[in-house]
Structures are given as C-alpha cells and as structure tokens.
Amino acid sequence: MAYPLMEHLTGKGFLYCGKYYRVNSELTRSLQKPVEIKTYYETIRVRDGVLLFAEDHLARLVRSVKGLENFPVDTARILSEAYSLIDMDKVNDGSIRIVLTTESLLIHQADITIPGIDLFENGINTSLLNWERKTPNLKIFRGDYKTTVNEKFKEANSHGLPFELVLADNEGRLYEGSMSNLFIIMDGQVYSAPDDKILIGITRKRVIEALKRSGLELKTGMFKPEELDPASDAVFVSSTPFDILPVRYIDDYEFKSSDNDILKMISGMYQEYTSEYIYGAKRALNG
C-alpha cells in the first residue's frame, strides 16, 4: 500500500539527499504524494538542541535495513545532517524525522503530539486493538497496519477518543502500544512482553536502566486486561515523543496508574537519566 515519504511536516525547511529546501517548495508537494517503495524511518526527540539517544535510534535504523534489504547506511552522515537541520532551523525542542530508502535520505521536523501535563498527572485513555505484528523488531512502513491504526484512532470509546492504542495478540494478551512500548506493574513487579514480540523502543531501553537504578528488575510477562487488579496494578507506556505516560483507561478497564509509587519512582529516575545524557551530549557537541 502506498504512503508518502513525508508526513507530519513542520518547521522552516528540510534536507533531501543532502540539500536544504524550504517547506513551501515544489519538492514538498512531491514528497507528500503516496509512493510504492520500502521505507525505513526513525523519529528522534530534540531537547535543548540535543538529539536524544541518537545513537540508539540510528543503530535500530541499521538493524531494520539489514533485516530486509541490507544496503549501506551511513549513520555518521545522517547524524551530521540531522544536526545541520537543527542548526539551520534553530530547533531547540521538537522532533526530527529521518526517512530512508535505497535511493534517498529525507530529514525534517515532525509535528508530533506532545501530551499536556494533565495526561502525565491523571493518565491517558487507550483503546484495545487486536493485532499481531509482522516482523515486530523491524521499523518500516506497513500500509495495512497503518491504515487499521488510523481508523481505530477515530473511534471513541466511553471515555472519548483514545490517545494511544494497546495491542492484544490472538490470545487477548496485551503486549505493546501502537506507537509505544507497554509495561505492567503487578504485585510490585514490572513486566513487559518478550523482546521477540515487540518493536524494541529506544525509550524502553532507558526505562529499563531507570528500573535498575530504582533497584528493580524487568520481568517478562503478558496479561489479559481482565487479569489485572484495577485497584493495585498499574499500566504505563513509553515512547520517544512523551517518555513515560501512565494509562488510566484501556477501553472500560480503569487503573490508578498515576498514583502508583513504583511508577513515580521509575519516572523520576528516567528524567534524571535523561538529564545526564543531555548534559554529556552538549559537552561533546561544544567540544
């Protein structure tokens, strides 16, 4: 199924095959037309002028390409061009989207929804989607999945439109978000689906580090929503655009995730870890 190379465009300009173009150029319209080619992508959060965890994103991009086509990926060039765009457009906070094909490299700012403080404090509304991912460890465009997800986001549940979708496998077990990794806190333990079941998120890796700093260990486990205790168990998701978000609703299942002490501790450790990364990256960039 055809999809455009350029989506969620924002900012003043973009880089295409090493050349800078303004967003009002004719090329913009061309890149926004659907095409039938295999496309690999990464979206990297920019904070204080730093590409957050860029090396992890680029390593995953390489793995995705090798998983299907195995053409050369010049990560040094990609990183250099991404920082060039940040410098030219004076991006301090936002998101940079990298789109790669066998013939081209596109880098642009992406208009990614950042949740308001109320969602961090109270938790998000999500809807269930029964879907088994194909090659879950490879991050590429898949038209059938994208279309299904887009349509599901338009369907309100009893709490309104969902902020995120929670994927359930053929046995009804929760394993991932449509654009995030899923975690469950049950009986003082933190669980996530097996690695071969999910797209290994960049933020997820750092969440696991935050767990270790908190004296916790990630357990492997998948649960049906009816197996969770709404009064004591918690659900949260992690993703590049929003770090860590508590889940309040999964359709009609309600959880007090934002009040969970373990989740609060993990979130605090994650923010501490992120601040250390930004400090180190800025020192490296400034020589």
Secondary structure in CASP SS format (residue, H / E / C, confidence):
PFRMAT SS
TARGET T0000
AUTHOR 0000-0000-0000
METHOD secondary structure of the structure
MODEL  1
M C 1.00
A C 1.00
Y E 1.00
P C 1.00
L C 1.00
M C 1.00
E C 1.00
H C 1.00
L E 1.00
T E 1.00
G E 1.00
K E 1.00
G E 1.00
F E 1.00
L E 1.00
Y E 1.00
C C 1.00
G C 1.00
K E 1.00
Y E 1.00
Y E 1.00
R E 1.00
V C 1.00
N C 1.00
S C 1.00
E H 1.00
L H 1.00
T H 1.00
R H 1.00
S H 1.00
L H 1.00
Q C 1.00
K C 1.00
P C 1.00
V E 1.00
E C 1.00
I C 1.00
K C 1.00
T C 1.00
Y E 1.00
Y E 1.00
E E 1.00
T E 1.00
I E 1.00
R E 1.00
V E 1.00
R E 1.00
D C 1.00
G C 1.00
V E 1.00
L E 1.00
L C 1.00
F C 1.00
A H 1.00
E H 1.00
D H 1.00
H H 1.00
L H 1.00
A H 1.00
R H 1.00
L H 1.00
V H 1.00
R H 1.00
S H 1.00
V H 1.00
K H 1.00
G H 1.00
L H 1.00
E C 1.00
N C 1.00
F C 1.00
P C 1.00
V C 1.00
D C 1.00
T H 1.00
A H 1.00
R H 1.00
I H 1.00
L H 1.00
S H 1.00
E H 1.00
A H 1.00
Y H 1.00
S H 1.00
L H 1.00
I H 1.00
D H 1.00
M H 1.00
D C 1.00
K C 1.00
V C 1.00
N C 1.00
D C 1.00
G E 1.00
S E 1.00
I E 1.00
R E 1.00
I E 1.00
V E 1.00
L E 1.00
T C 1.00
T C 1.00
E C 1.00
S C 1.00
L E 1.00
L E 1.00
I E 1.00
H E 1.00
Q E 1.00
A E 1.00
D C 1.00
I C 1.00
T C 1.00
I C 1.00
P C 1.00
G C 1.00
I H 1.00
D H 1.00
L H 1.00
F H 1.00
E H 1.00
N H 1.00
G C 1.00
I E 1.00
N E 1.00
T E 1.00
S E 1.00
L E 1.00
L E 1.00
N E 1.00
W C 1.00
E C 1.00
R C 1.00
K C 1.00
T C 1.00
P C 1.00
N C 1.00
L C 1.00
K C 1.00
I E 1.00
F C 1.00
R C 1.00
G H 1.00
D H 1.00
Y H 1.00
K H 1.00
T H 1.00
T H 1.00
V H 1.00
N H 1.00
E H 1.00
K H 1.00
F H 1.00
K C 1.00
E C 1.00
A C 1.00
N E 1.00
S C 1.00
H C 1.00
G E 1.00
L C 1.00
P C 1.00
F C 1.00
E E 1.00
L E 1.00
V E 1.00
L E 1.00
A E 1.00
D C 1.00
N C 1.00
E C 1.00
G C 1.00
R C 1.00
L E 1.00
Y E 1.00
E E 1.00
G E 1.00
S C 1.00
M C 1.00
S C 1.00
N E 1.00
L E 1.00
F E 1.00
I E 1.00
I E 1.00
M E 1.00
D C 1.00
G C 1.00
Q E 1.00
V E 1.00
Y E 1.00
S E 1.00
A C 1.00
P C 1.00
D H 1.00
D H 1.00
K H 1.00
I C 1.00
L C 1.00
I C 1.00
G C 1.00
I H 1.00
T H 1.00
R H 1.00
K H 1.00
R H 1.00
V H 1.00
I H 1.00
E H 1.00
A H 1.00
L H 1.00
K H 1.00
R H 1.00
S C 1.00
G C 1.00
L C 1.00
E C 1.00
L E 1.00
K E 1.00
T E 1.00
G C 1.00
M C 1.00
F E 1.00
K C 1.00
P H 1.00
E H 1.00
E H 1.00
L C 1.00
D C 1.00
P C 1.00
A C 1.00
S C 1.00
D C 1.00
A E 1.00
V E 1.00
F E 1.00
V E 1.00
S E 1.00
S E 1.00
T C 1.00
P C 1.00
F C 1.00
D E 1.00
I E 1.00
L E 1.00
P E 1.00
V E 1.00
R E 1.00
Y E 1.00
I E 1.00
D C 1.00
D C 1.00
Y E 1.00
E E 1.00
F C 1.00
K C 1.00
S H 1.00
S H 1.00
D H 1.00
N C 1.00
D H 1.00
I H 1.00
L H 1.00
K H 1.00
M H 1.00
I H 1.00
S H 1.00
G H 1.00
M H 1.00
Y H 1.00
Q H 1.00
E H 1.00
Y H 1.00
T H 1.00
S H 1.00
E H 1.00
Y H 1.00
I H 1.00
Y H 1.00
G H 1.00
A H 1.00
K H 1.00
R H 1.00
A H 1.00
L H 1.00
N C 1.00
G C 1.00
END
